[in-house]
């Protein structure tokens, strides 16, 4: 476990960057041209980024980035 001290400005920047990454991942999940193996890696990345986002964002913001499961 690591600790990190950041000020409000840095926290907002981190939140912004995580939102951008999560938006891009959620958009790419719907792209049928992306191979299954790549999507699996994207899923792993999404999980890590979403956990980080949950630590810096309000719960109301987090709900926007929850991935909807699609079962084939």
NORUR-V944549 format. One line per field, one symbol per residue. ss: DSSP state (H for helix, E for strand, C for the rest). phi: phi as a letter, one per 30 degrees, with the letter a starting at -180 (. if undefined). A space follows every 10 residues. Layout:
ss: ???
phi: ???
This chain:
ss: CCCCCCCHHH HHHHHHHHHH HHHHHHHHHC CCCCCHHHHH HHHHHHHHHH HHHHHHCCHH HHHHHCCCCC CC
phi: .bcbcbdddd dddddddddd ddeddddddd dddddedddd dddddedddd dddddccded ddddcddddc cc
